[in-house]
Amino acid sequence: MDKKLDLSRLTEEEAKHVWEVIQRDFDLRKKEEERLGEIKSKIEKEETKRELLGSQSNLTDSHCIRCLQPFKFLVNSKRQCMDCELYTCKTCSRYNKKEHGWVCDPCRILYTLPFR
């Protein structure tokens, strides 16, 4: 984007309006970068937590890897994520109709981000 914008043929008012639009675009892009950075940070923290908890097989077999709620047969049954293969509860996962299986929220969010 090294092209220079030639505003010489515009009136002062038109040039001012174009400049304001460009400035708004710049501000929105900056906010979006910050938002994506926060999401990326949350995902990295989530992955670290899952790695630590995932190594504790007795815990992961009986508790949701994300919210640590205990699994119960009818009330809070466990679902295995198709991606990371860890167990989560119904609250922390979503059914993927296309793939016909459950995906935990961190994996689902991770695959919808533009920087992946």
PALUMZA-82560 format. One line per 5 residues: number of its first residue (from 1); their letters; for each residue x, y, z of N, C-alpha, C, O. Coordinates in Angstrom, 2 decimals, decimal comma, padded with zeros to 5 digits, always signed. Layout:
<nodes>
NUM	a	X Y Z X Y Z X Y Z X Y Z; ...
</nodes>
This chain:
<nodes>
1	mdkkl	+000,82 -001,18 +000,00 +000,00 +000,00 +000,00 +000,87 +001,25 +000,00 +000,63 +002,16 +000,80; +001,84 +001,32 -000,85 +002,74 +002,46 -000,92 +002,26 +003,52 -001,89 +003,01 +004,45 -002,21; +001,06 +003,43 -002,36 +000,53 +004,42 -003,29 +000,18 +005,69 -002,52 -000,35 +005,63 -001,41; +000,49 +006,83 -003,13 +000,14 +008,11 -002,52 -001,20 +008,57 -003,06 -001,52 +008,38 -004,24; -001,96 +009,15 -002,20 -003,30 +009,61 -002,55 -003,22 +011,05 -003,05 -002,79 +011,94 -002,32
6	dlsrl	-003,64 +011,27 -004,29 -003,62 +012,61 -004,87 -004,96 +013,29 -004,59 -005,98 +012,95 -005,18; -004,92 +014,26 -003,69 -006,14 +014,98 -003,31 -006,19 +016,38 -003,94 -007,03 +017,20 -003,58; -005,29 +016,64 -004,87 -005,17 +017,99 -005,43 -006,40 +018,44 -006,22 -006,65 +019,64 -006,32; -007,15 +017,52 -006,75 -008,32 +017,90 -007,57 -009,60 +018,04 -006,74 -010,66 +018,38 -007,26; -009,48 +017,77 -005,46 -010,66 +017,85 -004,59 -010,72 +019,22 -003,93 -009,72 +019,91 -003,76
11	teeea	-011,94 +019,58 -003,56 -012,08 +020,82 -002,79 -011,53 +020,56 -001,39 -011,30 +019,41 -001,00; -011,32 +021,62 -000,67 -010,78 +021,47 +000,69 -011,72 +020,63 +001,56 -011,27 +019,81 +002,36; -013,00 +020,86 +001,39 -013,99 +020,11 +002,17 -013,97 +018,61 +001,80 -014,02 +017,75 +002,68; -013,89 +018,32 +000,50 -013,83 +016,92 +000,05 -012,55 +016,25 +000,55 -012,59 +015,11 +001,02; -011,44 +016,94 +000,46 -010,18 +016,38 +000,93 -010,23 +016,12 +002,43 -009,73 +015,10 +002,90
16	khvwe	-010,84 +017,02 +003,17 -010,98 +016,83 +004,62 -011,83 +015,60 +004,91 -011,51 +014,81 +005,80; -012,91 +015,43 +004,16 -013,78 +014,27 +004,34 -013,03 +012,96 +004,04 -013,14 +011,99 +004,79; -012,28 +012,95 +002,95 -011,49 +011,76 +002,59 -010,49 +011,46 +003,70 -010,32 +010,30 +004,09; -009,84 +012,49 +004,20 -008,86 +012,30 +005,28 -009,52 +011,72 +006,53 -008,95 +010,85 +007,18; -010,71 +012,20 +006,87 -011,44 +011,68 +008,04 -011,80 +010,21 +007,86 -011,70 +009,42 +008,80
21	viqrd	-012,21 +009,84 +006,67 -012,54 +008,44 +006,38 -011,30 +007,56 +006,53 -011,36 +006,49 +007,13; -010,18 +008,03 +005,99 -008,93 +007,26 +006,10 -008,52 +007,13 +007,56 -008,07 +006,07 +007,99; -008,68 +008,20 +008,32 -008,32 +008,18 +009,74 -009,21 +007,20 +010,50 -008,73 +006,44 +011,35; -010,52 +007,21 +010,21 -011,43 +006,25 +010,85 -011,05 +004,82 +010,52 -011,05 +003,95 +011,39; -010,71 +004,58 +009,25 -010,28 +003,24 +008,83 -009,03 +002,82 +009,61 -008,94 +001,68 +010,08
26	fdlrk	-008,08 +003,72 +009,73 -006,86 +003,44 +010,47 -007,18 +003,08 +011,92 -006,65 +002,11 +012,46; -008,06 +003,87 +012,56 -008,44 +003,63 +013,96 -009,15 +002,28 +014,11 -008,88 +001,54 +015,06; -010,05 +001,97 +013,18 -010,76 +000,68 +013,24 -009,81 -000,49 +013,07 -009,93 -001,50 +013,75; -008,85 -000,36 +012,15 -007,87 -001,43 +011,95 -007,03 -001,64 +013,21 -006,74 -002,78 +013,59; -006,65 -000,55 +013,85 -005,86 -000,64 +015,07 -006,65 -001,33 +016,18 -006,12 -002,19 +016,89
31	keeer	-007,92 -000,96 +016,34 -008,78 -001,60 +017,34 -008,94 -003,09 +017,04 -008,91 -003,91 +017,96; -009,10 -003,43 +015,76 -009,26 -004,84 +015,38 -007,99 -005,63 +015,68 -008,06 -006,77 +016,15; -006,83 -005,04 +015,42 -005,56 -005,70 +015,74 -005,44 -005,94 +017,24 -004,99 -007,00 +017,67; -005,84 -004,95 +018,04 -005,81 -005,10 +019,49 -006,76 -006,20 +019,94 -006,41 -007,03 +020,78; -007,96 -006,22 +019,36 -008,95 -007,25 +019,72 -008,43 -008,64 +019,37 -008,56 -009,57 +020,17
36	lgeik	-007,85 -008,80 +018,19 -007,31 -010,09 +017,79 -006,13 -010,48 +018,67 -005,94 -011,66 +018,97; -005,33 -009,50 +019,07 -004,22 -009,79 +019,97 -004,71 -010,31 +021,31 -004,12 -011,24 +021,87; -005,79 -009,72 +021,84 -006,37 -010,19 +023,09 -006,91 -011,61 +022,95 -006,72 -012,44 +023,83; -007,58 -011,88 +021,84 -008,11 -013,23 +021,60 -006,97 -014,23 +021,50 -007,04 -015,32 +022,06; -005,92 -013,85 +020,78 -004,77 -014,74 +020,64 -004,14 -015,04 +022,00 -003,74 -016,17 +022,28
41	skiek	-004,04 -014,02 +022,84 -003,49 -014,19 +024,18 -004,35 -015,15 +025,01 -003,83 -016,02 +025,71; -005,67 -014,98 +024,92 -006,58 -015,87 +025,65 -006,44 -017,31 +025,17 -006,45 -018,24 +025,97; -006,30 -017,48 +023,87 -006,15 -018,83 +023,31 -004,85 -019,46 +023,78 -004,82 -020,64 +024,12; -003,78 -018,68 +023,79 -002,49 -019,21 +024,25 -002,57 -019,64 +025,71 -002,03 -020,68 +026,08; -003,25 -018,83 +026,55 -003,44 -019,20 +027,95 -004,27 -020,47 +028,07 -003,98 -021,35 +028,88
46	eetkr	-005,31 -020,56 +027,23 -006,18 -021,75 +027,24 -005,39 -022,99 +026,82 -005,55 -024,05 +027,42; -004,56 -022,85 +025,80 -003,76 -023,99 +025,35 -002,79 -024,45 +026,43 -002,59 -025,65 +026,61; -002,18 -023,50 +027,15 -001,26 -023,85 +028,23 -002,01 -024,59 +029,32 -001,53 -025,60 +029,84; -003,19 -024,09 +029,66 -004,00 -024,74 +030,70 -004,39 -026,15 +030,25 -004,33 -027,09 +031,04; -004,78 -026,29 +028,99 -005,17 -027,61 +028,50 -003,99 -028,57 +028,47 -004,15 -029,75 +028,76
51	ellgs	-002,81 -028,06 +028,13 -001,62 -028,92 +028,13 -001,31 -029,43 +029,53 -001,01 -030,61 +029,72; -001,40 -028,53 +030,50 -001,13 -028,93 +031,88 -002,16 -029,93 +032,40 -001,82 -030,95 +032,98; -003,42 -029,60 +032,17 -004,48 -030,48 +032,66 -004,58 -031,76 +031,84 -004,95 -032,81 +032,37; -004,26 -031,67 +030,55 -004,36 -032,84 +029,69 -003,43 -033,96 +030,08 -003,68 -035,12 +029,78; -002,34 -033,62 +030,76 -001,39 -034,65 +031,20 -001,87 -035,38 +032,45 -001,29 -036,40 +032,84
56	qsnlt	-002,90 -034,87 +033,08 -003,46 -035,50 +034,28 -004,65 -036,38 +033,87 -005,80 -035,93 +033,93; -004,38 -037,61 +033,46 -005,44 -038,45 +032,90 -006,57 -038,71 +033,88 -007,73 -038,79 +033,46; -006,28 -038,86 +035,16 -007,37 -039,11 +036,12 -008,29 -037,90 +036,22 -009,49 -038,06 +036,47; -007,76 -036,71 +036,04 -008,58 -035,49 +036,09 -009,36 -035,31 +034,79 -010,55 -034,99 +034,83; -008,73 -035,51 +033,66 -009,40 -035,29 +032,38 -010,48 -036,31 +032,09 -011,41 -036,03 +031,33
61	dshci	-010,39 -037,49 +032,68 -011,43 -038,49 +032,47 -012,68 -038,19 +033,28 -013,78 -038,64 +032,94; -012,53 -037,42 +034,37 -013,67 -037,19 +035,25 -014,15 -035,74 +035,28 -015,21 -035,46 +035,84; -013,37 -034,81 +034,67 -013,73 -033,39 +034,71 -013,52 -032,74 +033,33 -012,67 -033,16 +032,55; -014,33 -031,71 +033,07 -014,19 -030,94 +031,82 -012,83 -030,25 +031,82 -012,45 -029,61 +032,80; -012,11 -030,37 +030,74 -010,77 -029,80 +030,63 -010,81 -028,28 +030,65 -009,81 -027,64 +030,95
66	rclqp	-011,94 -027,69 +030,33 -012,04 -026,23 +030,25 -012,58 -025,60 +031,52 -011,96 -024,68 +032,06; -013,70 -026,07 +032,02 -014,32 -025,43 +033,20 -014,13 -026,24 +034,48 -014,49 -025,78 +035,57; -013,57 -027,44 +034,35 -013,28 -028,33 +035,49 -014,51 -028,82 +036,23 -014,42 -029,26 +037,38; -015,67 -028,73 +035,59 -016,88 -029,30 +036,20 -016,83 -030,81 +036,08 -016,42 -031,33 +035,04; -017,24 -031,54 +037,12 -017,21 -033,00 +037,04 -018,26 -033,52 +036,05 -019,35 -032,95 +035,92
71	fkflv	-017,92 -034,59 +035,37 -018,87 -035,23 +034,45 -019,84 -036,09 +035,24 -019,45 -036,78 +036,18; -021,12 -036,03 +034,85 -022,15 -036,88 +035,45 -022,91 -037,50 +034,29 -023,09 -036,87 +033,25; -023,35 -038,70 +034,48 -023,92 -039,48 +033,38 -025,01 -038,75 +032,61 -024,89 -038,60 +031,40; -026,05 -038,29 +033,26 -027,16 -037,66 +032,54 -027,10 -036,14 +032,56 -027,50 -035,49 +031,60; -026,62 -035,58 +033,64 -026,66 -034,13 +033,81 -025,56 -033,42 +033,03 -025,83 -032,42 +032,36
76	nskrq	-024,34 -033,92 +033,10 -023,21 -033,25 +032,47 -022,28 -034,29 +031,85 -021,18 -034,52 +032,35; -022,73 -034,91 +030,79 -021,94 -035,98 +030,19 -020,75 -035,41 +029,42 -020,78 -034,26 +028,98; -019,72 -036,23 +029,27 -018,52 -035,74 +028,59 -018,59 -035,99 +027,09 -019,21 -036,94 +026,61; -017,94 -035,08 +026,36 -017,86 -035,16 +024,90 -016,41 -034,99 +024,50 -015,72 -034,10 +025,00; -015,95 -035,84 +023,61 -014,55 -035,76 +023,18 -014,44 -034,85 +021,96 -015,15 -035,03 +020,97
81	cmdce	-013,53 -033,87 +022,06 -013,30 -032,94 +020,96 -012,68 -033,69 +019,79 -011,75 -034,48 +019,97; -013,19 -033,44 +018,59 -012,67 -034,10 +017,40 -011,27 -033,61 +017,05 -010,51 -034,31 +016,37; -010,91 -032,41 +017,51 -009,62 -031,84 +017,15 -008,54 -032,20 +018,18 -007,59 -032,90 +017,85; -008,70 -031,73 +019,41 -007,66 -031,94 +020,43 -007,82 -033,28 +021,15 -006,91 -033,72 +021,85; -008,99 -033,92 +020,99 -009,31 -035,22 +021,57 -009,39 -035,20 +023,10 -009,30 -036,25 +023,73
86	lytck	-009,54 -034,01 +023,69 -009,74 -033,91 +025,13 -011,23 -033,90 +025,42 -012,04 -033,63 +024,53; -011,61 -034,18 +026,67 -013,01 -034,24 +027,04 -013,49 -032,91 +027,61 -012,84 -032,31 +028,46; -014,65 -032,47 +027,13 -015,29 -031,26 +027,64 -016,75 -031,56 +027,93 -017,28 -032,59 +027,52; -017,38 -030,64 +028,64 -018,81 -030,78 +028,92 -019,62 -030,14 +027,80 -019,05 -029,55 +026,88; -020,91 -030,26 +027,87 -021,79 -029,72 +026,83 -021,67 -028,19 +026,75 -021,74 -027,62 +025,67
91	tcsry	-021,49 -027,54 +027,89 -021,39 -026,08 +027,92 -020,14 -025,58 +027,21 -020,16 -024,51 +026,60; -019,07 -026,34 +027,26 -017,78 -025,90 +026,72 -017,48 -026,47 +025,33 -016,33 -026,44 +024,89; -018,48 -027,00 +024,66 -018,27 -027,56 +023,32 -019,51 -027,34 +022,46 -020,59 -027,05 +022,97; -019,33 -027,49 +021,17 -020,43 -027,33 +020,21 -020,40 -028,50 +019,23 -019,34 -029,04 +018,91; -021,57 -028,88 +018,77 -021,66 -029,96 +017,80 -021,40 -029,41 +016,41 -022,02 -028,42 +016,01
96	nkkeh	-020,50 -030,01 +015,68 -020,16 -029,61 +014,32 -020,97 -030,49 +013,37 -020,65 -031,66 +013,17; -022,01 -029,92 +012,78 -022,90 -030,68 +011,90 -022,17 -031,19 +010,66 -022,43 -032,29 +010,18; -021,24 -030,37 +010,16 -020,51 -030,75 +008,95 -019,63 -031,97 +009,19 -019,56 -032,87 +008,35; -018,96 -031,99 +010,33 -018,04 -033,09 +010,65 -018,71 -034,20 +011,47 -018,11 -035,25 +011,70; -019,93 -033,95 +011,91 -020,69 -034,92 +012,72 -019,95 -035,31 +014,00 -019,74 -036,49 +014,28
101	gwvcd	-019,56 -034,30 +014,76 -018,90 -034,56 +016,02 -018,76 -033,29 +016,85 -019,10 -032,20 +016,39; -018,27 -033,45 +018,07 -018,13 -032,34 +019,01 -016,77 -031,68 +018,88 -015,76 -032,34 +018,65; -016,76 -030,34 +019,03 -015,52 -029,56 +019,02 -015,56 -028,62 +020,22 -016,54 -027,91 +020,43; -014,49 -028,63 +021,01 -014,45 -027,76 +022,18 -014,37 -026,30 +021,74 -013,89 -026,01 +020,64; -014,82 -025,40 +022,59 -014,85 -023,98 +022,24 -013,47 -023,42 +021,87 -013,38 -022,68 +020,89
106	pcril	-012,40 -023,73 +022,61 -011,09 -023,20 +022,21 -010,67 -023,64 +020,80 -010,14 -022,83 +020,04; -010,89 -024,88 +020,45 -010,54 -025,36 +019,10 -011,43 -024,69 +018,05 -010,95 -024,32 +016,98; -012,70 -024,55 +018,35 -013,64 -023,93 +017,42 -013,25 -022,47 +017,17 -013,26 -022,02 +016,03; -012,92 -021,73 +018,22 -012,53 -020,34 +018,09 -011,20 -020,23 +017,35 -011,03 -019,36 +016,50; -010,29 -021,11 +017,67 -008,96 -021,07 +017,05 -009,04 -021,19 +015,55 -008,29 -020,53 +014,83
111	ytlpf	-009,95 -022,04 +015,05 -010,04 -022,26 +013,60 -010,85 -021,18 +012,88 -010,89 -021,16 +011,65; -011,49 -020,28 +013,63 -012,23 -019,22 +012,98 -011,45 -017,92 +012,92 -011,91 -016,96 +012,31; -010,28 -017,87 +013,53 -009,48 -016,65 +013,53 -008,73 -016,49 +012,21 -008,28 -017,47 +011,63; -008,60 -015,24 +011,74 -007,97 -015,00 +010,44 -006,48 -015,24 +010,42 -005,92 -015,47 +009,35; -005,79 -015,19 +011,57 -004,33 -015,33 +011,57 -003,88 -016,76 +011,68 -002,67 -017,01 +011,77
116	r	-004,76 -017,71 +011,67 -004,40 -019,13 +011,81 -004,02 -019,67 +010,48 -003,68 -020,85 +010,37
</nodes>
